[in-house]
């Protein structure tokens, strides 16, 4: 069974309305999520890191 059918069935079972033109976008999002999950084993504690924020002084004035 291909991904498009799985997506259609999943949305139908949850009672969510969708357009056929939405399916490729949902597939792209699922692919992006899977690719980002591949990096988790290499950096398991990445969510514990404090992000660096750079603020332009001119914006504060």
Residue pairs with C-beta under 8 A, 6 or more apart in sequence:
3 27
3 30
4 23
4 27
7 23
7 26
7 27
7 30
8 18
8 23
11 17
11 18
18 26
40 46
